[in-house]
Amino acid sequence: MKIYINNIKIRAKHGVMELERSVGADFMVSVEAECPNELSTLTDELTDTISYADMAEVVKQEMQIPSQLLEHVAGRIGRRLLADFPTLSQVTVRITKLVPPIPGLQCEGAGVEIEVMK
């Protein structure tokens, strides 16, 4: 079973340039987690699954810790999700900086995607 959250919009202070870390930028974060336990499909009980509200809270907390590299932030989010929710076996984290500071580049974002496994 996969549990996912698509495109959490967050303002955070990540980037190599000092201005990015002081002013901040808008990011979209998506997470997808593998949960081998499918008990909740039988019981209809929240206690038998992973709450995506709890997963979103981890993402928000980790995004508030400034980093130079999105790779670092994505890895940190993935490792924290695996640590906080031991029934997860794998997490995919995708972070997109909506307006990357690249002169002359017009795009809908740039970012990273990482898979973290136990």
N, C-alpha and C positions, 0 to 999 in steps of 0.2 A: 504494500500500500504506500502511496505517496501523499504527503501532506505539503501543501505549498501556499505561498503568499506571493502575489504578483504586484510589482511596481509600488512599493511603499515609497512615497515621496517624502524626502527628509532634507532639511538644510543642515549642512555640516561643514567642518573646516579641514578638508583634506587637500593636499597638493604639495608639489615641490616648491612652488613659489611662495614667498612670505605673504603676499597679498591674498592668496587662496586660503592660507591658514588663519589670517586675521579677519577677512571679510566673510569668507565662506562661499558656498555654492550649493546649488540644488542637485540632488542625486535621486535616482530611482534604485531601489534595492528589491530584488526578488530572491526568495529562498524556496528550495524544494528538498524535502527530507524523506528518506526511505525509512519506513517503519514496518518491520516484518510482522509485528503483532497486529493482527486483524480482528482481535477480540471485540472491539467496539462495533464491528459490523453485525455482531450477534447480540450484543448487550444493550446498545444504544446509550451507553454510559460514558460521560466525559472522562471519568477516571481510567477508562480502558484505552485511551488514545493520548495524543499530544495536542494540546490546545494551540491553535494557530495564534490566538491572542497572546499567549505566553511566548511563543516564538517571536512575534512582532516586538514584544517588549525587549527581548535580547538584542534584536537588530537595532532598535532605537538607542539602547544603552551603549552598544559598541560603536555605533556611528558617531556618538558624541565625543569619542576619544580621538583627538586629531592624529593623523598619520600623513606621512609624505606620499606613500604609495597605496593605491586602491587594492593592490595585491595583498598588502599587509592587513588592511581592514577586512577584506573578504576572508582571508585565512583565519583571522581572529574570530569573526562571526561564526564560521563553520566549526572551529574547534570548541567554541563556547556552547553552541547548540548541542554538539555531541556530548559534551561534559554535563550540561544541565539536564539533558533528556537521554538517559542511558539506553533506552530501547531503540533509539535511532541508530542505523548502521552506516548511513552515508548522507551527506548534505551537499547540495549545490548552491552556491551563492553567486549572484550576478549583481554587479554594481555598475551603474552608468552615471557618469558626470554629464548632466544635461547640456551644459554649455562649456566645453573644454576650452581653455585659454590658448588656442593655437591660431596665430595670426593668419588670416585669409581662409581659414577652414570654416565652411558652413556645413553642419551636420546635425543629426538629431541626438547626438551624444557619443561618448567614447567611454570605454570601461573594460572591466575584466569579468571573467567567470572562472570559478574554481570549484573543484570537487574535493571534499574532505571526507576521508573514510576512517573507520576505527582500525 
